[in-house]
Amino acid sequence: MDAFEAEELQSRMQAGIDLAKRLGAAGARLAFQRTDKIDCGFEAGRLKDTGRKQSLSYGVEVLVEGRKGNTSSNRLQDLETMIERAVTLARVGSIAHFDAYPAPGNPASVKTCSDSTRQLSRERMIEACQQIVDIIKDYDPTLFITCAANRTASENVLVTSGGVIHWAERTHWELGAFVQRTTGTDMLFAGYRRGWCDLNEFYDPALIAQKIVTDLRLGESIAAPVRGKLPVYVPPETVGQLLRPVFMGTNGRNVTKGDSPLAGRLNEPVLASSLTIIDNPHQDYGSGSRIIDNYGIPTEQQTIFEKGRLKRYLYDLDSAGLAGARPTGNNSCAPYSPAILPGTRSSSQLLADIKDGLYVRDLIGFGQSNIINGDFSGNVGLGYRIKDGRIIGRVKNTMIAGNLYHLLKEDVLPSSDTEYQGRYPHLVIDGVSVSAP
């Protein structure tokens, strides 16, 4: 938006804060977002659709007599009505565990907007998808291929009664494909995608296609079933799935409610000493980068686990008030851009050391047990048998199960190389229960 529009919007949002106070609110928060998105999609290897979506939305939150009221709309002309409605709803709303919105802090300077991404055209995205489709078809023209790309540019404004007035622009692109191979009753699914705020070398259609072709080649032959407690090799694409229960455990609200098995365990060894896990929302152009939270609190680079020791619970403003703790600036008490620090040996060296094990490329139905306590089970959607340091074929009808806190406290080896964002290494986790018919 131009300078005049920006000034007019800020003035109107500030007037909205004043209106909420006149109506009896102790505090108010207004968040505005305008988004422009273009995309394209291929199905069965052919261009199926393209589109453009422009949207405007805003949210209102007010504090009235210790309770919260929330409304939202996509019609800016209804702002005053939404504020009045939020004040009415607050009188029967959920209890607020804070009594005021915080004053402005000193957020970091992080790049989240790229002119090159903003200029990414639909035509160029179609060309990238077509390139991916062509490379995969060269490998096997009978595959069912879907491919998609999108580019988003957004403007965000946050105004609070605490004095926060924050403007932010953000760009982001995504590019990826998904493939199905059907042979009789056997089906193989493979896919890979990337996303980033800046249009740089990560935008690589050929590499994305080759990643998928590699998975297909590795799955051409079927290996004998693997069973028992075995080492499992987990590539970066799957690591994030396995960490979900851990981040549920560091969620400050879960800790305060007594639902987390990590309650009362600060500074205790919880994971293997090889694992240091951080949250870095200040990486330039990172997909998860953010400099303030929804309340205007500056985000932090923080260590959650240091050599296996639990160092931090994560809090937003409300959960911090509930716990009597300091807010860490984490929306929903979750990390923005979690990362595991790399180890000292390459992924190829780690793989070569596995005598008999399982490579888990994708999990289906992960978390069907008591996941907050770390218990898990999941079907291996795509996985391979490892024998004498080599992948010898794809496994079928295989499940893995266990307790992540137990497994991640034992012998866990992170690789020295990481995925393209630098967040996750490859992991070798010993003693995972593997079952097959």
Sequence and secondary structure as in RCSB ss.txt:
>XXXX:A:sequence
MDAFEAEELQSRMQAGIDLAKRLGAAGARLAFQRTDKIDCGFEAGRLKDTGRKQSLSYGVEVLVEGRKGNTSSNR
LQDLETMIERAVTLARVGSIAHFDAYPAPGNPASVKTCSDSTRQLSRERMIEACQQIVDIIKDYDPTLFITCAAN
RTASENVLVTSGGVIHWAERTHWELGAFVQRTTGTDMLFAGYRRGWCDLNEFYDPALIAQKIVTDLRLGESIAAP
VRGKLPVYVPPETVGQLLRPVFMGTNGRNVTKGDSPLAGRLNEPVLASSLTIIDNPHQDYGSGSRIIDNYGIPTE
QQTIFEKGRLKRYLYDLDSAGLAGARPTGNNSCAPYSPAILPGTRSSSQLLADIKDGLYVRDLIGFGQSNIINGD
FSGNVGLGYRIKDGRIIGRVKNTMIAGNLYHLLKEDVLPSSDTEYQGRYPHLVIDGVSVSAP
>XXXX:A:secstr
  HHHHHHHHHHHHHHHHHHHHTT SEEEEEEEEEEEEEEEEETTEEEEEEEEEEEEEEEEEEETTEEEEEEES 
GGGHHHHHHHHHHHHTTS B S SS              HHHHT  HHHHHHHHHHHHHHHHHH TTSEEEEEEE
EEEEEEEEEETTS EEEEEEEEEEEEEEEEEEETTEEEEEEEEEEESS STT  HHHHHHHHHHHHHHTSSB   
  EEEEEEE HHHHHHHHHHHHHHSBHHHHHHT  TTTT TTSB S TT  EEE TTSTT TT  SB TTS B  
 EEEEETTEE   B  HHHHHHHT      GGG  SSEEE   SB HHHHHHT SEEEEEEEEESTT S GGGTE
EEEEEEEEEEEETTEEEEE  S EEEEEHHHHTTSSEEEEEEE TTSS EEEEEEEEEEE  
